[in-house]
């Protein structure tokens, strides 16, 4: 009899254990995971924050699920964040857990900037869950990622730019089409279309180098944005991903057209079609806007055919920045190029100032009246700085000391 009682009690205890496990599993299933919060954050960025499509695409790429095929090439995405945290209950994510994930990212041999970008995304996801309108939904009381250390990154590298002579050599190489692969069965009509495309690429290179427009801004440029009489480009749109929207700084810029850029646009305006106000300045054979990836590939091919340094397309913008800084004050260059902060513009000022002072430095090491001559050579630069507001003057002087 006693054995039967003990068996019944053991069976009852086992049933209770199974029931408790089932309840616990149901409760856990109802509680949000890191994946749930991450997806809610992405939806918020798209629907409410209205971030640029290219930015949203980068975030989604960092938050891909394990096993997701790569968008380009073969194989699967790394899925570092979702693979490490996706299934974890959001309230159970710990600082050591996030730190361990970042260590695994670093162990892949990526840059410190890449590790910090992963950290920034995780921190942003938890900050979203801590917002007053979100906190009750996710049950968060702190951000475990915020306590993880940031990797120390190297300073900005030196800026590589083309000379004006190299810009023209690149434009001529693009115009000749010698960068193209020969097509044995090319018809006369196709050959003519390709020549038009080559000439346009050459002029696009010139406009990029002599205005400093970003690639997305160049692609979205329309003829109505060219103010011929005022010699000004109105830059108010840019291509982000596959969508045209506001510029990176979300404001309209008025970019002066030097004779070199104006002449390039004038030559383009002589083409047979697609020159009305709504047409794209740089377009394909059908009048549609250019494909950014195709433009980059053609640029690289033309650059290599001209045997120029392996600078990126974006370095045409750096070229414009450097050249403009030689003759304009930093604040004006900042407005022309659409820099968000004067510190960005000041990067170009350092090299230009050193170049200006080269002759002064030579005389400084000449025994006779070295100090007086060096002071005289600084007069021009000081005159430019004196035109700035007091706050801008302090910042510029502090950056170049």
TORGU-204482 format. One record per residue: x, y, z of N, C-alpha, C in turn. Coordinates in steps of 0.2 Angstrom, whole numbers, always signed. Example, Ala and Ser with C-alpha at 12.3 -4.5 7.8 and 13.67 -1.06 7.14 Angstrom:
residues 2
- +66_-28_+39_+62_-22_+39_+66_-16_+39 .
- +64_-11_+35_+68_-5_+36_+64_+0_+39 .
This chain:
residues 401
- +4_-6_+0_+0_+0_+0_+4_+6_+0 .
- +9_+6_+4_+14_+12_+4_+17_+13_-2 .
- +19_+8_-6_+22_+9_-12_+18_+12_-17 .
- +11_+10_-17_+7_+13_-22_+6_+21_-20 .
- +6_+23_-14_+5_+30_-12_+11_+34_-14 .
- +17_+31_-13_+23_+34_-15_+23_+35_-23 .
- +21_+30_-26_+21_+31_-34_+16_+36_-36 .
- +10_+36_-33_+5_+41_-35_+8_+48_-33 .
- +11_+49_-28_+14_+55_-26_+19_+58_-31 .
- +23_+53_-33_+29_+54_-38_+26_+56_-44 .
- +20_+53_-46_+17_+54_-53_+14_+61_-53 .
- +11_+63_-47_+8_+69_-46_+13_+75_-46 .
- +19_+74_-43_+24_+78_-43_+27_+79_-50 .
- +28_+74_-54_+30_+75_-61_+25_+79_-65 .
- +19_+78_-64_+14_+81_-68_+14_+89_-66 .
- +15_+90_-60_+16_+97_-58_+22_+100_-61 .
- +27_+97_-61_+34_+99_-64_+33_+101_-71 .
- +29_+96_-75_+28_+97_-82_+24_+103_-83 .
- +19_+104_-79_+14_+109_-79_+18_+116_-78 .
- +22_+116_-73_+26_+122_-72_+30_+124_-78 .
- +33_+119_-80_+38_+120_-86_+34_+123_-92 .
- +28_+120_-93_+24_+122_-99_+22_+130_-98 .
- +20_+131_-91_+18_+138_-90_+24_+143_-91 .
- +30_+141_-88_+36_+145_-89_+38_+146_-96 .
- +37_+141_-100_+38_+141_-108_+33_+146_-111 .
- +27_+146_-109_+22_+150_-112_+23_+158_-109 .
- +25_+158_-103_+27_+165_-101_+33_+168_-104 .
- +38_+164_-105_+44_+166_-109_+42_+168_-116 .
- +38_+164_-119_+36_+165_-126_+32_+172_-127 .
- +29_+174_-121_+25_+180_-121_+30_+186_-120 .
- +35_+185_-117_+40_+190_-115_+44_+192_-121 .
- +46_+198_-122_+49_+200_-129_+57_+198_-128 .
- +59_+197_-134_+67_+195_-135_+70_+201_-138 .
- +77_+201_-138_+80_+206_-141_+78_+207_-148 .
- +77_+202_-152_+75_+202_-159_+68_+206_-159 .
- +63_+205_-155_+57_+209_-155_+59_+217_-154 .
- +63_+218_-150_+65_+225_-149_+68_+228_-155 .
- +73_+224_-157_+77_+227_-163_+72_+228_-169 .
- +67_+224_-170_+63_+224_-176_+58_+231_-175 .
- +56_+231_-169_+52_+237_-167_+56_+244_-168 .
- +62_+244_-166_+67_+249_-168_+67_+251_-175 .
- +69_+246_-179_+69_+247_-186_+63_+250_-189 .
- +57_+247_-187_+50_+250_-189_+50_+257_-187 .
- +52_+259_-181_+51_+266_-179_+56_+270_-184 .
- +62_+268_-185_+66_+272_-190_+63_+273_-196 .
- +60_+268_-199_+57_+269_-206_+50_+273_-206 .
- +46_+272_-201_+39_+275_-201_+39_+282_-197 .
- +43_+283_-192_+43_+289_-188_+49_+293_-189 .
- +55_+290_-188_+61_+294_-188_+62_+296_-195 .
- +60_+293_-200_+61_+294_-207_+68_+295_-209 .
- +72_+290_-207_+79_+290_-209_+80_+288_-216 .
- +86_+290_-219_+87_+289_-226_+87_+282_-228 .
- +85_+280_-234_+84_+273_-235_+91_+269_-235 .
- +97_+273_-237_+103_+270_-237_+105_+268_-230 .
- +104_+273_-225_+105_+272_-218_+101_+266_-215 .
- +95_+266_-217_+90_+260_-215_+93_+254_-217 .
- +95_+254_-224_+98_+247_-227_+104_+245_-223 .
- +108_+250_-221_+114_+248_-217_+112_+244_-210 .
- +107_+247_-207_+105_+245_-201_+102_+238_-201 .
- +98_+237_-207_+95_+230_-208_+100_+225_-209 .
- +106_+227_-213_+111_+223_-215_+115_+220_-208 .
- +115_+225_-203_+119_+223_-197_+114_+219_-193 .
- +108_+219_-194_+103_+215_-190_+100_+209_-194 .
- +103_+207_-199_+101_+201_-202_+101_+195_-198 .
- +96_+190_-200_+95_+184_-196_+101_+179_-198 .
- +103_+174_-194_+107_+169_-196_+104_+165_-201 .
- +109_+163_-206_+106_+159_-212_+104_+164_-218 .
- +103_+170_-217_+101_+175_-222_+106_+175_-228 .
- +104_+174_-234_+109_+174_-240_+112_+182_-240 .
- +118_+182_-242_+121_+189_-244_+117_+192_-249 .
- +116_+199_-249_+113_+202_-254_+118_+202_-261 .
- +124_+202_-260_+129_+202_-265_+134_+196_-264 .
- +135_+192_-269_+139_+187_-269_+136_+181_-266 .
- +140_+176_-265_+137_+169_-262_+138_+169_-255 .
- +135_+164_-252_+136_+163_-244_+131_+166_-240 .
- +132_+166_-234_+127_+169_-229_+130_+175_-226 .
- +125_+180_-223_+128_+185_-219_+130_+183_-213 .
- +134_+188_-210_+138_+186_-203_+133_+186_-198 .
- +128_+190_-198_+122_+190_-193_+125_+190_-186 .
- +130_+194_-184_+134_+194_-178_+129_+196_-172 .
- +125_+201_-173_+121_+204_-168_+115_+199_-166 .
- +111_+197_-171_+105_+193_-170_+108_+186_-168 .
- +113_+183_-171_+116_+177_-169_+118_+177_-162 .
- +120_+182_-159_+122_+182_-152_+117_+184_-147 .
- +112_+188_-149_+107_+191_-144_+100_+190_-146 .
- +99_+188_-152_+92_+188_-155_+87_+184_-151 .
- +88_+178_-148_+84_+174_-145_+84_+176_-137 .
- +88_+180_-135_+88_+181_-128_+83_+186_-126 .
- +79_+185_-120_+74_+189_-117_+77_+196_-116 .
- +74_+201_-118_+77_+208_-118_+79_+210_-111 .
- +75_+208_-106_+77_+210_-99_+82_+205_-96 .
- +85_+200_-100_+90_+196_-97_+97_+197_-101 .
- +97_+202_-106_+103_+204_-109_+107_+207_-104 .
- +114_+205_-103_+118_+208_-98_+124_+212_-102 .
- +127_+216_-98_+133_+220_-100_+139_+215_-102 .
- +140_+210_-98_+145_+205_-100_+144_+201_-107 .
- +137_+200_-108_+135_+197_-114_+136_+201_-120 .
- +135_+207_-119_+136_+212_-125_+143_+213_-126 .
- +147_+213_-121_+154_+214_-121_+157_+208_-125 .
- +155_+202_-123_+157_+196_-126_+156_+196_-134 .
- +150_+198_-135_+148_+198_-143_+153_+203_-146 .
- +154_+209_-143_+159_+214_-147_+166_+211_-147 .
- +168_+207_-142_+174_+204_-143_+175_+199_-149 .
- +169_+195_-150_+169_+191_-155_+169_+194_-162 .
- +166_+200_-162_+166_+204_-168_+173_+206_-170 .
- +177_+209_-164_+183_+211_-165_+188_+205_-167 .
- +186_+199_-165_+191_+193_-167_+190_+191_-174 .
- +185_+194_-178_+184_+193_-185_+189_+197_-189 .
- +193_+201_-186_+198_+205_-189_+196_+211_-192 .
- +190_+214_-190_+187_+220_-193_+191_+226_-189 .
- +189_+232_-192_+192_+238_-189_+189_+240_-182 .
- +192_+244_-178_+189_+246_-172_+182_+250_-173 .
- +182_+253_-179_+176_+257_-181_+171_+253_-182 .
- +172_+247_-185_+166_+242_-186_+164_+239_-180 .
- +168_+238_-175_+166_+235_-168_+162_+241_-165 .
- +164_+247_-165_+160_+252_-162_+153_+253_-165 .
- +153_+252_-172_+147_+253_-175_+142_+248_-173 .
- +144_+242_-172_+140_+236_-169_+137_+239_-162 .
- +142_+241_-158_+140_+244_-151_+135_+249_-152 .
- +136_+254_-156_+131_+260_-157_+124_+257_-159 .
- +124_+252_-163_+117_+250_-165_+114_+246_-159 .
- +117_+242_-155_+114_+239_-149_+112_+244_-144 .
- +117_+249_-143_+115_+255_-138_+109_+258_-140 .
- +108_+260_-147_+102_+263_-149_+96_+259_-149 .
- +96_+253_-149_+91_+248_-149_+88_+248_-141 .
- +93_+248_-137_+91_+248_-130_+88_+255_-128 .
- +91_+260_-130_+89_+267_-129_+82_+268_-131 .
- +80_+265_-137_+73_+265_-140_+68_+262_-135 .
- +70_+256_-132_+66_+253_-127_+65_+256_-121 .
- +70_+261_-119_+70_+264_-113_+66_+271_-113 .
- +63_+273_-119_+59_+279_-120_+53_+278_-116 .
- +51_+284_-113_+45_+284_-109_+39_+281_-112 .
- +38_+281_-119_+32_+278_-122_+33_+271_-124 .
- +39_+268_-122_+41_+261_-124_+43_+257_-118 .
- +44_+260_-112_+47_+257_-107_+43_+252_-104 .
- +36_+253_-103_+31_+248_-100_+31_+242_-105 .
- +31_+243_-111_+31_+237_-116_+36_+232_-115 .
- +43_+235_-114_+48_+231_-114_+51_+229_-108 .
- +49_+233_-102_+51_+231_-96_+58_+233_-94 .
- +61_+237_-98_+68_+239_-97_+69_+244_-91 .
- +74_+244_-87_+76_+249_-83_+83_+252_-84 .
- +87_+248_-88_+94_+251_-90_+96_+249_-96 .
- +101_+252_-99_+104_+250_-105_+110_+246_-104 .
- +110_+239_-105_+116_+235_-103_+122_+237_-108 .
- +121_+239_-114_+126_+240_-119_+130_+246_-118 .
- +126_+251_-114_+130_+258_-113_+136_+257_-109 .
- +136_+252_-105_+142_+251_-100_+148_+248_-103 .
- +147_+245_-109_+153_+242_-113_+157_+247_-115 .
- +164_+246_-115_+169_+251_-117_+169_+252_-125 .
- +170_+258_-127_+171_+259_-134_+178_+258_-136 .
- +179_+255_-142_+186_+254_-144_+189_+261_-146 .
- +195_+262_-145_+199_+268_-147_+200_+268_-154 .
- +198_+272_-158_+199_+272_-165_+205_+277_-167 .
- +208_+275_-173_+213_+279_-176_+210_+286_-178 .
- +214_+291_-178_+211_+298_-181_+210_+297_-188 .
- +207_+302_-191_+205_+302_-198_+212_+302_-202 .
- +212_+298_-207_+218_+298_-211_+219_+304_-215 .
- +224_+304_-219_+226_+310_-223_+221_+310_-229 .
- +220_+316_-231_+215_+317_-237_+219_+317_-243 .
- +217_+312_-248_+220_+311_-254_+216_+315_-259 .
- +219_+319_-263_+215_+323_-268_+219_+323_-275 .
- +215_+324_-280_+218_+325_-287_+220_+332_-288 .
- +225_+333_-292_+227_+340_-294_+222_+342_-300 .
- +222_+348_-302_+217_+350_-307_+220_+347_-314 .
- +226_+346_-315_+228_+343_-321_+226_+335_-321 .
- +226_+332_-315_+224_+325_-315_+216_+325_-316 .
- +212_+330_-314_+205_+330_-315_+204_+330_-322 .
- +208_+334_-326_+207_+335_-333_+209_+329_-337 .
- +214_+326_-334_+217_+319_-337_+211_+314_-337 .
- +208_+314_-331_+203_+309_-329_+197_+310_-334 .
- +195_+316_-334_+189_+318_-339_+191_+316_-346 .
- +197_+318_-348_+198_+316_-355_+198_+308_-356 .
- +201_+305_-352_+201_+297_-352_+194_+295_-352 .
- +189_+298_-348_+182_+296_-349_+179_+297_-355 .
- +181_+303_-358_+178_+305_-364_+180_+301_-370 .
- +186_+299_-370_+188_+295_-376_+185_+288_-376 .
- +183_+285_-370_+180_+279_-370_+185_+273_-370 .
- +192_+275_-369_+197_+270_-370_+197_+265_-364 .
- +193_+266_-359_+192_+262_-353_+187_+256_-354 .
- +184_+257_-360_+179_+252_-361_+182_+245_-364 .
- +178_+240_-363_+180_+233_-366_+177_+233_-373 .
- +181_+232_-378_+179_+232_-385_+174_+227_-386 .
- +169_+229_-390_+163_+224_-392_+163_+223_-400 .
- +165_+217_-401_+166_+215_-409_+160_+216_-413 .
- +154_+215_-410_+148_+216_-414_+144_+222_-413 .
- +147_+227_-411_+144_+234_-409_+141_+237_-416 .
- +135_+239_-416_+132_+243_-421_+134_+250_-421 .
- +133_+253_-427_+134_+261_-427_+130_+264_-422 .
- +123_+262_-421_+119_+266_-417_+121_+265_-409 .
- +123_+259_-408_+126_+258_-401_+132_+262_-400 .
- +137_+262_-405_+143_+265_-404_+142_+273_-403 .
- +137_+276_-406_+135_+283_-405_+133_+284_-398 .
- +128_+280_-396_+126_+280_-389_+131_+280_-384 .
- +136_+275_-385_+141_+275_-380_+146_+281_-380 .
- +147_+284_-386_+151_+290_-386_+148_+296_-382 .
- +141_+296_-383_+137_+301_-379_+138_+300_-372 .
- +138_+293_-370_+139_+291_-363_+146_+293_-360 .
- +151_+292_-365_+158_+294_-363_+159_+301_-362 .
- +156_+305_-366_+156_+312_-366_+153_+315_-359 .
- +147_+312_-358_+144_+314_-352_+148_+312_-345 .
- +151_+306_-345_+155_+304_-340_+161_+309_-339 .
- +164_+311_-344_+169_+316_-343_+167_+323_-340 .
- +161_+325_-342_+159_+331_-340_+156_+330_-332 .
- +154_+324_-331_+152_+323_-324_+158_+323_-319 .
- +163_+321_-322_+169_+321_-317_+171_+328_-316 .
- +171_+332_-321_+173_+339_-320_+168_+343_-315 .
- +161_+342_-316_+156_+345_-312_+157_+343_-305 .
- +159_+336_-304_+160_+334_-297_+166_+337_-294 .
- +172_+337_-298_+178_+340_-295_+177_+348_-294 .
- +173_+351_-298_+173_+358_-297_+167_+361_-294 .
- +163_+357_-291_+157_+359_-287_+158_+356_-280 .
- +160_+350_-279_+160_+346_-273_+154_+343_-272 .
- +150_+342_-276_+143_+338_-275_+145_+331_-274 .
- +141_+328_-269_+141_+321_-268_+138_+317_-274 .
- +140_+310_-274_+138_+306_-280_+130_+306_-280 .
- +127_+305_-274_+119_+305_-274_+116_+312_-277 .
- +120_+317_-275_+117_+324_-277_+118_+325_-285 .
- +124_+323_-287_+125_+323_-294_+119_+319_-298 .
- +118_+313_-296_+113_+309_-299_+106_+312_-299 .
- +104_+315_-294_+98_+318_-293_+97_+325_-296 .
- +103_+328_-299_+103_+335_-302_+98_+335_-308 .
- +94_+340_-308_+90_+341_-314_+92_+348_-317 .
- +90_+349_-324_+92_+355_-327_+89_+361_-324 .
- +83_+361_-321_+80_+366_-317_+84_+369_-311 .
- +88_+365_-309_+93_+366_-303_+99_+371_-305 .
- +100_+372_-312_+105_+376_-314_+103_+383_-316 .
- +105_+388_-312_+104_+395_-313_+109_+398_-317 .
- +108_+398_-324_+113_+400_-328_+116_+407_-327 .
- +111_+412_-327_+112_+419_-326_+116_+420_-320 .
- +114_+417_-314_+117_+418_-308_+123_+414_-307 .
- +124_+409_-311_+130_+404_-310_+130_+401_-304 .
- +124_+398_-302_+123_+394_-296_+120_+388_-297 .
- +121_+382_-294_+118_+376_-293_+114_+376_-287 .
- +107_+374_-288_+103_+373_-282_+103_+366_-280 .
- +105_+364_-274_+106_+357_-272_+101_+356_-267 .
- +96_+352_-268_+90_+351_-263_+88_+344_-263 .
- +91_+339_-267_+89_+332_-267_+95_+328_-268 .
- +95_+322_-266_+100_+317_-267_+97_+310_-267 .
- +101_+306_-271_+98_+299_-271_+101_+295_-265 .
- +96_+292_-261_+98_+288_-255_+95_+281_-256 .
- +100_+276_-258_+97_+270_-260_+94_+270_-266 .
- +88_+269_-267_+84_+270_-273_+79_+276_-273 .
- +79_+280_-268_+74_+285_-267_+78_+292_-267 .
- +74_+296_-270_+77_+303_-270_+73_+307_-265 .
- +78_+310_-261_+75_+314_-255_+79_+320_-253 .
- +79_+323_-247_+83_+329_-246_+90_+327_-245 .
- +94_+332_-246_+102_+331_-245_+104_+328_-238 .
- +110_+326_-238_+112_+324_-231_+111_+328_-226 .
- +112_+335_-227_+111_+340_-221_+104_+342_-221 .
- +99_+339_-225_+92_+341_-225_+91_+348_-226 .
- +95_+351_-230_+93_+358_-232_+96_+360_-239 .
- +93_+365_-242_+95_+367_-248_+102_+371_-248 .
- +106_+369_-253_+112_+373_-254_+113_+376_-261 .
- +116_+382_-261_+117_+386_-267_+125_+385_-268 .
- +127_+382_-273_+134_+380_-275_+136_+385_-281 .
- +141_+389_-280_+144_+393_-285_+146_+389_-291 .
- +145_+391_-297_+148_+388_-303_+154_+391_-306 .
- +160_+388_-305_+166_+391_-308_+165_+390_-315 .
- +169_+394_-319_+169_+394_-326_+170_+386_-329 .
- +174_+383_-325_+176_+376_-327_+170_+371_-327 .
- +166_+372_-321_+160_+368_-320_+154_+371_-325 .
- +154_+377_-326_+149_+380_-330_+150_+378_-337 .
- +156_+378_-340_+157_+376_-346_+156_+368_-347 .
- +157_+364_-342_+155_+357_-343_+147_+356_-344 .
- +144_+360_-340_+136_+360_-340_+134_+362_-347 .
- +137_+368_-349_+135_+371_-355_+136_+366_-361 .
- +142_+362_-361_+143_+357_-366_+137_+351_-366 .
- +136_+349_-360_+130_+344_-359_+124_+347_-361 .
- +122_+353_-361_+116_+356_-363_+115_+356_-370 .
- +120_+355_-374_+120_+355_-381_+118_+348_-384 .
- +116_+343_-380_+115_+337_-382_+108_+337_-386 .
- +106_+332_-389_+100_+332_-393_+93_+331_-390 .
- +93_+328_-384_+87_+328_-380_+89_+328_-372 .
- +83_+327_-369_+84_+327_-361_+87_+333_-359 .
- +85_+339_-361_+87_+345_-358_+82_+350_-356 .
- +76_+347_-355_+71_+352_-352_+72_+352_-344 .
- +68_+357_-341_+69_+358_-334_+69_+352_-329 .
- +64_+347_-331_+63_+341_-327_+68_+336_-328 .
- +71_+336_-334_+76_+331_-335_+82_+331_-331 .
- +85_+325_-330_+91_+324_-326_+97_+327_-330 .
- +102_+330_-327_+108_+333_-330_+112_+327_-333 .
- +113_+322_-328_+116_+316_-330_+112_+310_-330 .
- +111_+307_-336_+105_+302_-337_+108_+297_-342 .
- +104_+291_-342_+106_+286_-347_+103_+287_-353 .
- +103_+282_-358_+101_+283_-365_+93_+284_-365 .
- +90_+282_-360_+83_+283_-360_+80_+289_-356 .
- +85_+293_-354_+83_+299_-350_+82_+298_-343 .
- +83_+291_-340_+82_+290_-333_+89_+292_-329 .
- +88_+292_-323_+94_+294_-319_+99_+288_-319 .
- +105_+290_-318_+111_+285_-318_+110_+280_-312 .
- +113_+274_-313_+114_+269_-308_+120_+271_-304 .
- +120_+272_-298_+126_+274_-294_+132_+268_-294 .
- +130_+262_-294_+135_+257_-294_+139_+257_-301 .
- +134_+258_-306_+137_+258_-313_+142_+264_-314 .
- +140_+270_-311_+144_+276_-312_+150_+275_-308 .
- +150_+271_-302_+157_+270_-299_+161_+266_-303 .
- +158_+260_-306_+163_+256_-310_+166_+259_-316 .
- +162_+264_-319_+164_+267_-325_+170_+272_-323 .
- +169_+275_-317_+174_+280_-315_+180_+276_-313 .
- +180_+271_-310_+186_+267_-308_+190_+265_-315 .
- +186_+262_-320_+189_+260_-326_+192_+266_-330 .
- +189_+272_-330_+192_+278_-333_+198_+280_-329 .
- +198_+280_-323_+204_+282_-318_+210_+278_-320 .
- +208_+271_-320_+214_+266_-321_+217_+267_-328 .
- +212_+268_-333_+215_+269_-340_+219_+275_-340 .
- +218_+280_-336_+222_+286_-336_+228_+286_-332 .
- +229_+280_-329_+235_+278_-324_+236_+284_-319 .
- +230_+285_-316_+230_+290_-310_+230_+286_-303 .
- +231_+289_-298_+231_+286_-291_+224_+283_-290 .
- +224_+278_-286_+218_+274_-285_+213_+278_-280 .
- +211_+284_-281_+207_+288_-277_+200_+286_-279 .
- +195_+287_-274_+188_+285_-274_+184_+291_-278 .
- +178_+289_-280_+174_+294_-283_+173_+300_-278 .
- +172_+298_-272_+171_+303_-267_+177_+308_-266 .
- +183_+306_-268_+189_+310_-267_+188_+316_-272 .
- +184_+316_-277_+183_+322_-281_+180_+327_-277 .
- +176_+325_-272_+173_+330_-267_+178_+333_-263 .
- +183_+328_-261_+188_+331_-257_+193_+336_-261 .
- +193_+334_-267_+197_+339_-271_+194_+346_-272 .
- +188_+346_-273_+184_+352_-273_+185_+356_-266 .
- +185_+352_-261_+185_+355_-254_+192_+358_-253 .
- +197_+355_-255_+204_+357_-254_+206_+363_-258 .
- +203_+363_-265_+205_+369_-269_+201_+375_-267 .
- +195_+374_-264_+191_+380_-262_+194_+383_-256 .
- +196_+379_-251_+199_+381_-245_+205_+385_-246 .
- +208_+385_-252_+214_+389_-253_+212_+396_-255 .
- +206_+398_-257_+204_+404_-258_+198_+407_-255 .
- +195_+403_-251_+189_+405_-247_+190_+403_-240 .
- +186_+407_-236_+187_+406_-228_+183_+399_-227 .
- +185_+396_-221_+182_+390_-219_+174_+390_-219 .
- +171_+395_-216_+164_+395_-215_+160_+395_-222 .
- +163_+399_-227_+160_+399_-234_+161_+392_-237 .
- +166_+389_-236_+167_+382_-239_+163_+377_-236 .
- +162_+378_-229_+157_+374_-226_+150_+374_-229 .
- +148_+380_-230_+141_+381_-233_+140_+379_-240 .
- +146_+380_-244_+146_+378_-251_+145_+370_-251 .
- +149_+367_-247_+149_+359_-248_+144_+356_-243 .
- +141_+359_-239_+136_+356_-235_+138_+352_-229 .
- +144_+354_-227_+147_+351_-221_+142_+352_-215 .
- +141_+347_-211_+137_+348_-205_+140_+352_-199 .
- +147_+352_-199_+151_+355_-194_+157_+358_-197 .
- +159_+364_-194_+165_+367_-196_+171_+363_-195 .
- +171_+358_-191_+177_+354_-189_+178_+350_-196 .
- +173_+348_-199_+174_+344_-206_+178_+348_-210 .
- +176_+355_-211_+180_+359_-216_+187_+360_-214 .
- +188_+361_-207_+195_+362_-205_+200_+357_-206 .
- +197_+351_-208_+202_+346_-210_+206_+348_-216 .
- +203_+351_-220_+206_+354_-227_+211_+360_-225 .
- +209_+364_-220_+213_+370_-219_+220_+368_-216 .
- +221_+363_-213_+227_+361_-210_+233_+360_-216 .
- +231_+356_-221_+236_+355_-226_+237_+362_-230 .
- +231_+365_-232_+232_+372_-235_+236_+377_-232 .
- +235_+377_-225_+239_+382_-221_+247_+380_-221 .
- +248_+374_-221_+255_+371_-221_+258_+373_-228 .
- +254_+372_-233_+257_+374_-240_+258_+381_-240 .
- +254_+385_-238_+255_+393_-238_+261_+395_-234 .
- +262_+391_-229_+268_+394_-225_+275_+391_-227 .
- +275_+387_-232_+281_+384_-234_+287_+389_-235 .
- +285_+394_-239_+290_+399_-241_+292_+403_-234 .
- +287_+404_-230_+289_+407_-224_+293_+403_-220 .
- +292_+396_-220_+296_+392_-216_+303_+392_-218 .
- +304_+392_-225_+311_+393_-228_+314_+399_-226 .
- +311_+405_-226_+314_+411_-223_+315_+411_-216 .
- +311_+407_-212_+312_+407_-205_+319_+403_-203 .
- +321_+399_-207_+327_+396_-206_+333_+399_-209 .
- +332_+405_-212_+337_+409_-215_+339_+414_-210 .
- +345_+415_-208_+347_+419_-202_+344_+426_-202 .
- +344_+430_-208_+343_+437_-208_+336_+438_-208 .
- +333_+442_-202_+327_+444_-202_+321_+439_-203 .
- +323_+433_-200_+318_+427_-201_+312_+428_-198 .
- +311_+431_-192_+305_+431_-188_+301_+437_-192 .
- +304_+442_-194_+300_+447_-197_+296_+445_-203 .
- +300_+441_-207_+297_+439_-214_+292_+434_-213 .
- +293_+429_-208_+288_+424_-206_+281_+428_-204 .
- +282_+433_-200_+276_+437_-198_+272_+440_-204 .
- +276_+442_-209_+273_+446_-215_+269_+440_-219 .
- +272_+434_-219_+269_+429_-223_+262_+427_-220 .
- +262_+428_-214_+255_+425_-211_+250_+431_-211 .
- +251_+436_-214_+246_+442_-214_+240_+440_-218 .
- +241_+437_-224_+236_+435_-228_+231_+431_-224 .
- +234_+425_-221_+229_+421_-218_+226_+424_-212 .
- +229_+428_-208_+226_+431_-202_+220_+436_-205 .
- +221_+439_-210_+216_+444_-213_+210_+440_-215 .
- +211_+434_-217_+205_+430_-218_+201_+428_-212 .
- +205_+426_-207_+202_+424_-201_+199_+429_-197 .
- +201_+435_-198_+198_+441_-195_+191_+442_-197 .
- +189_+440_-203_+183_+441_-206_+178_+436_-203 .
- +180_+431_-199_+175_+426_-196_+172_+429_-189 .
- +167_+426_-187_+164_+428_-181_+168_+426_-175 .
- +167_+429_-169_+172_+428_-164_+172_+420_-162 .
- +166_+417_-162_+166_+410_-160_+169_+406_-166 .
- +168_+407_-172_+171_+404_-178_+179_+405_-178 .
- +181_+411_-176_+188_+413_-176_+192_+409_-170 .
- +188_+408_-165_+192_+404_-159_+192_+397_-161 .
- +187_+394_-165_+188_+387_-167_+193_+386_-172 .
- +193_+390_-177_+198_+389_-182_+205_+390_-179 .
- +206_+395_-175_+213_+396_-172_+215_+390_-168 .
- +210_+388_-164_+212_+382_-160_+214_+376_-164 .
- +210_+375_-170_+212_+369_-174_+218_+369_-177 .
- +221_+375_-179_+227_+375_-183_+233_+377_-179 .
- +233_+378_-172_+239_+379_-168_+243_+373_-168 .
